[in-house]
Amino acid sequence: MEPLRYDIGVYARPMPGMFHCGDFAATYQGAHHCAVMLIDIAGHGYPAYRIAETLRPILQSALEASTEVELRQLPTDLLDLAHCSLQKTRGAAVAALVADANGLVHFTGVGNIRCMVVSRDAQHRISTRQIPSRDGLVGVRKRRPESCSFELGARDLVLLHSDGVGSSMGSWKVP
């Protein structure tokens, strides 16, 4: 089986009428795995943006150094780093996902970030499954995150989103 290669896309925008946003993603694409973190800083506008801009290089550096760690533990370690970095702030919803070249994914999330896997089989039938995040607020009241693992197929799509995207996407029409 040929190793999977992942395409990563990120989109964030401020609330209507605002120029800055505290939502961002940090990504890493390596030879043997990729890693994605989605962060939704509590609050809106410039105050949330300032916190995000402080946190972004810390998390990006951790992702780029992730080649030397156990991939199964990496999402939890990344959330712990975010929790320490966000103390004395309003906190954030944070999710971390790591996928290896064989399609094994490790995910953990805290707060209002959701993970959805959209699959299409050989007959082009579409199915979705939700991967849960734990309640909490990283940096403020984070519970010990529960990490879960699952396998991806070559045709699968993983969507991480915060509260700005509706959760009624189970009836997608994918070409």
N, C-alpha and C positions, 0 to 999 in steps of 0.2 A: 504494500500500500504506500502510495506517495504521501509525504508529509503534507499536512494542510497548511495553506498560506492564508492569512487573515487580512481582509481589508477593513480599515477602521475609519469611520467618519464621525465628525463631531459638529454639533450645531448648538449654539446658545445665543439667546437674545435677551435684552433687558425688557422689563415690563413696559407697556405702552406709556409714552410720555417721559421715560427715563433714558439716560444716555449710558449708564453703566450697569453691570450685572455681576452678581456674586456666584453665578453658576459657571463651572468650567470642568474640563476633563484633562487628565494627564495620561499620556499613552506611551507605550514602549513596544517596539517590534524588534525582536531579536531573532537569531538563527533557530532557536529551539522553542521559543514561546513568545507570546505577546501578553501584555498587561494593560488594563484600562482601569482608571479610577474616575468616577463621576462624583462631583462635589457640588452641593447646593447650600451655600452659606445662608444662614438665617438672616432674614431682613432683605432689603432691596436697595438698589441704587448705589451711590458712591461708597457709603460705609461698608456694604457687603463686598463691593469690588476691591476696596483696600485690603480687607482680610484675605480675599481670594488671591490677590497679587503677592501677598506675603507667603501664603501657603503653597502656591503653585511651584516655585523652584525647589522647595523642600521635598514635595511629593515626586516631582519629576526626577530629581537626583536619586531618590530611593528606587524608583522604577528602573532607572538605567543601571543601578547597582544590583539589580535583582537576579543577575545570572548566577550568583554564587549561593543562593539560598534554596531551601526546599520549596518547590512550587506549591505544594499542598498548604503550607503554612503562610505563604506570602500574603494572601488577602487579609488575614487576621493581623499580621505584622504591620501591614500598611494602614489598617484602621487604627491600630494602637499608636502609630506615629502621628496620624492625623489628630487623634484624641489629645495627645500631649501638646501638639502644636496649636490646637484651637482652645486650650484652656485660657480663661480670662477673656473670651470672646462670647458672642451670642451662640456659637456653636454652628453645626452644619449637619446635613444628611450626607452620608458618604457611603459609596459602594466601591468594591474592588473585585476585579475579575481577572483571572489568569488562565490562559489557554495554552496547552502544549501543542507540539506539531502533530500529535496523534488524535487531537480532538477532545482530550480530557480537559474539562473546565473546572476551576475552583472559584467559588463566589462567596462573598459575604457582604452584607449591607446593613446599615443602621439608619433609620429615619424613613423619609417619604420617597426613597428611590426604589423603583421597581425594575425587575429584570424579567423580560419576556423572551422566550425562544420560539421562533416561528419556523416551522418545518414544512417542507414540500416533498412528498414522496414521488416515486417514479411515475405515478399516474396523475401527478400534479395536484393531488389533494393537499390542502393546507390544514395544519393543526398548530395550536399554540399551547404553551404551558407557562405558567407563572412560577418564578423562583422567588421565594419570599425574602424580605428584609426584616430585621428586628425593629421593634419600636425603640426610640431613643433619640438622642441628640449628641452627636460626637463633639467632645470638648466640654460638655455640660453634664449630661447624664447618660453616658453610654453604658449599656449592659455588655457583658462579654458576648461578642458576636458569635453567631453560629455559622460556621462555614459549611457549604454543601458542595458536592461534586456531581457532575453529570457529563455525558458525552455528547459531542456535536457531530452531526453528519456533514458531508461536504456541501449540502444544499441549505443548511440551517442559517438563520439570521438571529443574532442576539441584539435585543434592543434594551438599553438601559435608559431610563427616563425619570425625571423628577416630577413634581406636582404640576408643572406647566404643560404636561401632555396627558390627555385623557386616558383612562384605563379601559375604555370600551373598544379596544382595538381587536377583539377576538374575531371580528367578521371581515378581516382584510381580504381584499382581492389582489393577489400577487400574480403578475404575468408569468 
